Amino acid sequence: MASPRRVLILGSVSPCAHTPHSDPGATTLADASERAARRESRRKRRSQGIQQLPWRTLTNPYEPIAVASEDQIEAIHDASMRILEETGMDFLHPEALEILSTAGAEVTPGTQRVRLDRHLVEEVVSSAPESFHLHARNPEHDLVMGPGSINFGMIASPPNSSDADGGRRTGNFTDYCNFLRLGQAFNVIHFFGGYPVEPVDLPPGTRHLDCLSAFLTLTDKVFHAYSLGRQRILDALEIVRIGYGLTESELKDQPSMITVVNSSSPLRLDGPMIEGLVEMARMNQPVVATPFTLSGAMAPVTLAGAIAQQNAEALAMITLTQLANPGAPSVYGAFTSNVDMKSGAPAFGTPEFTRAALVGGQLARRYRIPYRSTGGTAAKAVDAQAAYESQMSLWGAVMGHAALILHGAGWMEGSLVASFEKFIIDVEMLQMMAEFLQGLAVDDDELAVDVIAEVGPGGHFFGAAHTLERYETAFYAPLVSDWNNYETWLEAGGETADQRANRLWKQALAEFEPPPLPDDRRAELEEFVAHRKQEGGVG
């Protein structure tokens, strides 16, 4: 099958449609001329394309911010152990109960309640690797998970999408694929942490087949599969194996896909999540154990209590992961925020959210496990609130030394909406953060003492050779920000940031070209998806 068409699709036509191979013997002069014209058009677009930062493997050169003292971290750890020993946690699947019971955990007869001894937890969790390599379909987009590494992901899992032209709408496959294109197009997006928007126009039983195959045909970066039962994960593993051109044993030796397993706070892990966790662990694929602890609702109203519960739930999930396959790559996930006590609505990008993210990083480092954190905002519009709450979230994740930052671009309305304009504005923030992470170079050339002497008192540096050699790359070049004076800005149309973002996401889609996928892999992928659909997918 041919590659997906390079078109900006805003209507109802399927954005991931494929066109059949043409007959090689039927090529005409007109066909050749048309192809040459398309190549020239692509060349011109590339030369006029969006100027952005290159793909970078980012590391965090700064010391993490420690909100809690060592004694406070140990107090939180002890409280978490008491929760698991005294209260316990419900594991809603017989396979998990058997795995935990065999390892020595106490399972209350006739219930799904499990109590975990602290020594068991500490010993088992210690088998999780401190770092690991996460493989992308394109090796240039491989990720490192470990101390100092940092990787940005885009929005995942909202049921709605929005843009300035079409407004807020139910998630659909057209928007889903367009978000994949944007995530592929911008270098600062390192991975996909889930479906950028839930395409509810696709049948639930086979939706994962279309979504996962779209990841492989429209992107070549690391992506995520939902742990919503065993079969969905088994399908995802096979799709990754096909797309990467691996054998099953090679896939097991090469972590290539992530899943996020969320507990149902407080202190419960559901059956479908358990099935996904176990299958991923047994195939040596990373499990991101992430409690969803909302302080004041699903966790204590005190931040220390909410973090202690978060820690207990995360460690319990990591324990199950390691018992299913000792040494399986695991990630300590934190998602503690607070609710608005007036309405009960979740809040994000709050001071509590940011402090919790920093403490989560301290706990992950205590257990020597890579850390996952989150961006976010409760804002309903692409406005100042959306920017400052997202920035607060981002700082907590970055200075908490998260290796994985989910929901880094496009998140709106407390994860209920994926916004095209917000995606672009967040890409700007992520690019600025990526540049900030480059640190400071200090040498004779950078200190420029001779240049300062050359210019002297009262001069200027615009015409200095030192400046002219560097002016094109000396400073970060903004994607969205306008640095012109007021008159120049007004003369150019007076666009606001959200208006420029609207123009930029459309330009990115118009210029998009899918990464190559070998024809044999594409054919095998299509055959597998068709076969699984014929079987009915997941009941």
N, C-alpha and C positions, 0 to 999 in steps of 0.2 A: 504494500500500500504506500501511497505517496505521503510526504510529510504534511502535517496540518497546514491549512492555508494561512498565510500571513496577512490577516485582515483585522481591522478594528471592528469588533462585533458588538453592537449594542441592542440588537433586536432579538428575535426569537429563533434565528437560525442557529443550529448547533455549532458552538465554537470549536469543538474538537473533531469536527467532521473530517473524514479522509476521502480522497478521491482515488479511483482505481488507477493502476499502472496503465499507461498508454502502450499501444503496440509499437515496439521499437522499429519495425519495418514501415510504419506509417508516418515517419517524420517528414515534414515538408519544409521548404525554404521559409514559409511564413512562420512555422513553429520555431525554427532556428532564430529567425529575426526577433520573434517575440521573447525568446529566452535571452537573447543578447540585450534587448531593451530592459528586461527585468533585472539582469545583472548590473547594467549601468544605473538603473534606478536605485538598486540596493547600495551600490558604491557611493552614489551621491548622498543617500540618506545617512550612510555611515559617516561620511565626512561632515555632515551637518547635524549629527545626532546629539543626544543629550550628553553634555560633558559631566562626568561623574568620576568618583575615585575608583582606582583599580581594585580588583579583588585582592584582599589581603588576609593572611592568616594572622589574626590579632592576638596580642598578648597584653596583659595588664601590668605596666611597669611600676604601679604605685602600691604602697602598702594598703591593705584593706582597712576600712574604718571599723574599729571595735567599739560597739555600743555597750557591750557587757564586759565586765571584768572576768578574769579566769575563774574566780570563785563563783560568780553569778552563772557562768556557763556550766560549771559543775553542779550548781544547785538545780539548774534546769534539767540537766542530764539525770540527776538523782530523782527529781520529780517525775520525769518520763518513765524511768525504770519502775517507780512505785505504781504508776498508772498501769503499766503492763503486768506487773506482778500481782497487784491487789484488785484492780477493777477488771483488767483484761480487755480483750477486743474480740468482736464477733467476726468470724470468717465464714461467709455464707456459701460454702461449697465443700462437699465431702472430701475431695482430693486435697484441699488445703488442710483440712482437719487431720487427715492421715499423715501428710508430710510433716506437719508440726508435731503431732503426737509421737511419731516415730523418732523425731529428734529430741524428745524429752519434754516438750511443752505439756502443760496441764489442760486437757480438754474436759470441760464439765459434762458428765454423761447426760445424754438426752438434749443437749443444747449445742449451739455453735460458738459458745464462749471459750476463748483460749487465754490462758494466763502464761506469760513468758517470763522465765527467770532471767534476771539481768546478766548473769554470767553466760547463759546460752546466747542471749542477744549480742552481747559484746564479742563473744568468740566468733559467732557466725557472720556478723556484719564485718568483722575484720578481714574476711576472705574477699570482700569486694575490692576490685583494683582501684588504686588511687588515680590512675590515668588510663586512657585507651584511645585508640585511633578509630575514627568513624569514617567509613568509606562512602564516597559519592560515586554515581555512575561515571562522572568525569573526574579522574584522579586529581585534577587541578582544584577541585572543590571539596577535597577531603577535609575533615575537621579533626582537631585535637581536643580531647576532653581531659583536663587535668589542671594542676596548679598553674595559675597565671593565664590560662587560655580563656578566650571570651568569644562567643559566637551569637550573632543576632538572628532571630527568627521573626516571621511576620505573624499577623493576626491568625487565630485558629478558632474554629467551631461556632462562630455566631450564627444565629438563625436568619439574620437579615443583612442586607447590604444597602448601600446608599451612594449617591453622587449628586452633585449640584444640579444636574440636568434631569435625572429621573426620580430623584427623591428617595425616600426610604421604601424598601420593598422586601418581599419574602425572598430568601436565598434561592438561587437557581443555578443551573449548570453553566449558563452563559457567563454570569459573573464569576463563578468558581474558576472557570478556565482563564478568564481575563486576569484574575488575581494571580493565578499561577504564572502567567506570562510576565506580569509585573515583578513577581518575586524572582523569576529567572533573570529578568533584564537588569535589575539593580544589584551591583556587586556587593553592596554592604549587607544584603540579605544572604545569610550563610546557609539557612536551612528552612524547611517548612515544618512547623510544629503541629500540624493538623490541617484539616480542610479550611482554607481561608474564609469560606462561607459554606454553610450547609446547603447543598443543592436539593431542596425538598421537592423539586419537581421530578426527581428520579425515584423509582420504586425503592423502598427501604431495603428489600432483600437483596438487590443487586447493585445498589448505589455504590458500595465500596469498590466493586469491580471497575466501574466507569471512572471513579475518582482516582483510584490507584494507578490505573493504566494511563490516565491523563498526566499524573505526576511523571511517568516515564517518557511520555511522548512530548511534553511541553517543557520539561525541566531536566537538568542533569545534576541537581543538588540533592543532598540528603533530605529525606522526607519521613513522615510519620504515618503510622497505621493505628487505628483505634482498637483498643482491647475491649471490644464489645462481643465477647464470646470467642470460643476456640476457632470456629470455622472462618471467621473474618480474618483472624491472624494467620491461619494456615494459608488462606488465599493470598494474603499480603506477602507472606514469605515466598510463595511460589512466584508471584508477580515480580518481586525484587530479584529472585534468582534468575528468572528468564531475562529481565531487562538488563541485568549486569552480566549475563552470559556466564554464569557460574554453575558448578555442580552443587548438590546439597551440602556435601562435606566442605567445599570451598566457602560457601556462604556461612557455614558454622564457624569457620576460621576467620571470617572477615565481617565484623559488625558493620552493618550497612543500613539499618533502619531503626528508628526509635519508636517507642510507644510511651505514652503517659498513662500511668495507672493512678486514678484518684480514689481515695477512700471516701466513704459516705460519712462524713463527720457528723456526730462524734463516734469514733471508735468502732467503725464497721467497714468491712471490705466485701463488696458484692460479688456474686458468683461469676458473672460475665467478665469482670475485671480480673478475677483470680484465674480464669481459664486463659485469658490473654497473657497475663503475667507469666504463668507457668510455661506456655508454649514459646514465648519470646526468650525466656531464660534458658530453656533447654536447647534452643537454637543459638544461644550465645549472642543474642541481640539486646541492646541496651533498654532497660526498663527505668523510666523516670518516675520514681515513687513520690507522689505529690498529694498530700492532704489539702482539702479545701476548707480551711478553718477560718470562719468569719467570727471575729471577736464580738461577743454580745448576742450571737444567734446560735451558731453551731460550735462555739467554743466559749470559754469564760470571757467575761467582759474585761478582765484585766489582761494586759498584753503578755505578761509573763506566764499566766495560766494558759492563754491561747497558744503560745509558743511551746510550752511544755507538752500540750496535747498534740500539736503538730509534730513535735519531735517523736513522741511515742508512736504515732500512726506511721510516720515515715520509716522509723526503724523496724516496726513490725512488718511492713511491706518489703523492705530490703532483706529482712531475715528470711521471709518466704522465698524471695528471689534467689538468695544464696543457697538455701536448702534445696531448691529445685535444681540448681546447677552451681556448685561452689566456684567462685571466680568469675561468674557472669558479670558483664559490665552493668553497673548500677549508677544511678544519679539520685542524689538527695534533693528532692523538690520542696520548695517552700511557697505557699500561697496563703499567707495569713494577712487578712485585712480586717477592717471593722465595718459595722453597719451604721447607718444613720438611726440613732435611737428614737427619733421622732417618727420615722416611717418604716423602719426595718429594712430599707433598701441598702444593698451593698455599696460601699464607698471604696474608691481606688485612688492611688496617688496621694494618700493622706500622710501626715507625719507618722502615724502608727504603722501604716503599710511600709513606709520606707525604713523605719527602725526595725520592724520585723524582718525585712529583707536582709538587713545588715547582720542581725543576730542569726538568721538562718545560715548565712555564710560562715559565721563563726562555728556553728554546730557542725556543718558539713566538713569544715577543715579539722575539727576535733576527731571526726571519724575517718578522715582521709578519704573522702568520697567526692567526686565532682558535684558541683552545685548547680541547680536550676533555679532561676528567679523569673520575674515577670514584669512587663510593662502594663500600663492600664490607665484608664480614666473613666469617670462616670458621666462625662460631658455628653450632651445630646446634639451639639452642633460643633462644627470645626471652628472653635473660637478660642479665646484666651484660656478658659478653663481647661479645654482639651490639651492645650500646650503645657500649661504649668503642672497639671496633674501627671501628664505623661513624663515630663522632665523629672519630677520628684521620683516617680517609679524607676526611671532609667538610672538615676544617680544611686538609688538604693541597690539596684542590681549590679551596677558596674563596681561600685566601691565595696560591695559585699563579695566581690570576686566570683560572680556566677560564670560558669563555663557555658551554660545555655541560658539565653534570655528569650523566653517565649513572649508572644503577643507584642513584639517590638515595633510593629508598623501596621497601622490601620484600625487599631482597637478604638471603639466608641461605645458609649452607653453601657458601661459595665459588662462588656463582652456580648451584648445583644446585637451589635451592628458592626459590620466591616465597611469602612468608608474609603472610597477611592482617593478623595482629596486628603484625608487624614493619613493615608498610606504615604503619599508623597511628602507631606510635612514631616512625618516620622522618619522617612528616609533621610531627609535633611538633618534631623537631630542625630540619627545614628551615624551619618557621615561625619558630622562635627565631633561626635564622641570618638569615632575611629581615629580622627586626626589628633584629638586630644591625647589619645593613648600612645601616640608616637613618641611622647616624651620630649626631652630637650637635648639637643646636640651642643656640646661646648668644646670648641677647639680654636686654634688661632684664626682660622678662616671665619668661623662663626662669630667670634668675639670682635672681629673687624676693627681692631685698634688702629691699624694703619689707615683704614678708610676714614675713621673719625679724624685722624690727624690730617688726611688729605683734604677733607671738606673744611675743617676748622670751625671756629666760632662764627655764628651768624650765617653759615652756608646752608645748602640743602643737599640731600642725597639722591634726588631724582635722576640727575645726570651722571652720577658716579658709575664707573665701570663695574664695581661690585654689585650695584643695584641692577644695572642693565643686563648683567649675566644671569640674574636670578628672578627678575620681576614677574615672569610668566608663571613661576611655580613657587614663589616665595611664601604665599599665604593661601589658606583654604579658599577655594572659589565656591561660592554658595550655589545651591541648586534652586532654592526658592527665594531666599532673602534678596531684597532690593537695596543696594547700597548707594544708589544715586541720590543727588540732592532733590529737594522737593519739586523744583521747577522741571527738572529732567524727568523725574518719575511721573509727574502730572502730564507732561507732553507726550509721554509714551503710552498713556492710557490710564494711569493711576490704578493699576491692578493691585488688589490686596493679595495676601499670601494664599488664601484659599482659591482665589481666581487663577493665580499662577499655577497652583497645584492641579487645578482642573485641566488646564491646558497641557501640563507636563505628562499626566498619566495617559491622556489621549495620544500625545506624541509618542510616548514609549510603546503603546500598543501598535500604533501605525508602523513603527520601525522594527517591531519584533520579528525575529526569525528563530524558529525552534532549533534546539541543539540536535545534531544528527543522531539517529538511532539505526543501527544496522538492519537491513531488510529482513534478515533471517530471524532476528530477535523480535522485530515488529510483527512478523507473520506468526511466530510462536505465541506471542502475547495475545494477538487477536484471536487465535484459535483457542487458547485457554479461557479467555473471557467469554467467548461465544459458548464454549462447552459448559462453563459454570452457570451461565445464564439459562441455558437449556435445562440444566438440572434444577433450576429454581433459585439459585443463590443460597441465601440464608433464610430459613423459615421463621 
